[in-house]
Every structure is written in structure tokens, then in C-alpha cells.
Amino acid sequence: MEDLLYTVPEVAKLLKVDNHKVYELIDKKILVGLKLGRLKVTRVELFKFLETYSGKDLSDLENIKELN
């Protein structure tokens, strides 16, 4: 059975970014997290994030753009 919940380090590893970037995505409400002991992200929310932001430049979270 696939995991339903991922910790911040697990999400960071899957997205190939550092933990700080995942916390920043959650703080800006770009990625939806939940607090259950430690901060976690559901599998559904991770896939929703990937689908919504595919083809976007997330380098500057205050100014998200389409990739050229």
C-alpha cells in the first residue's frame, strides 16, 4: 500500500528540493499541509500541487509565472 501521508523531508526528497522550500510552499498556501504531530502532506494534496503547478516557474513564490 502506498503512503497516504508524507513528512516534510519525504516531500522535499520527492520534489528534489530542500525542507525549507516545502515549508515555504506550505506557508504560502501553495501546498496544503496538515499538523498531525509533525507537519505532513497528504498524497492527494501532493498530486494536486503537481497538477496545478505543472509548467510554472516557482523560483519566486511571490511572482509565479508560466515557463517559457
C-alpha positions in Angstrom: 0.0 0.0 0.0 1.3 3.5 -0.9 1.8 6.0 1.8 -1.1 8.4 2.4 0.9 10.9 4.4 4.4 12.3 3.8 6.6 14.2 6.2 8.3 17.4 5.1 11.6 15.7 4.5 9.8 13.0 2.4 8.0 15.6 0.3 11.3 17.5 -0.2 13.0 14.3 -1.4 10.2 13.6 -3.8 10.2 17.2 -5.2 14.0 17.3 -5.2 14.1 20.5 -3.1 15.2 21.2 0.5 13.0 21.1 3.5 12.9 24.9 3.7 11.3 25.1 0.3 8.5 22.7 1.3 7.8 24.8 4.5 7.7 27.9 2.3 5.2 26.3 -0.1 3.0 25.4 2.9 3.4 28.8 4.5 2.3 30.5 1.2 -0.7 28.0 1.0 0.6 26.8 -2.4 0.9 23.3 -1.0 -1.6 22.2 1.7 -0.2 20.6 4.8 -1.7 19.3 8.0 -0.4 19.1 11.5 -0.6 15.7 13.0 2.2 15.6 15.5 4.6 17.0 12.9 3.7 18.8 9.7 2.6 16.4 6.9 1.2 16.5 3.4 -1.3 14.0 2.1 -0.7 12.1 -1.1 -3.8 13.7 -2.6 -2.5 17.2 -1.9 0.9 16.4 -3.3 -0.6 15.2 -6.6 -3.0 18.2 -6.7 0.0 20.5 -6.2 1.9 18.8 -9.0 -1.1 19.0 -11.4 -1.9 22.6 -10.6 1.7 24.0 -10.8 3.0 21.9 -13.7 4.5 24.2 -16.3 5.0 27.0 -13.7 8.2 28.7 -12.5 8.1 28.6 -8.7 11.5 30.2 -8.2 9.8 33.3 -6.7 6.7 32.3 -4.8 5.5 35.9 -4.8 5.6 36.0 -8.6 4.7 32.6 -10.1 5.0 32.6 -13.9 4.4 30.3 -16.8 7.6 28.6 -18.1 8.6 29.8 -21.5 
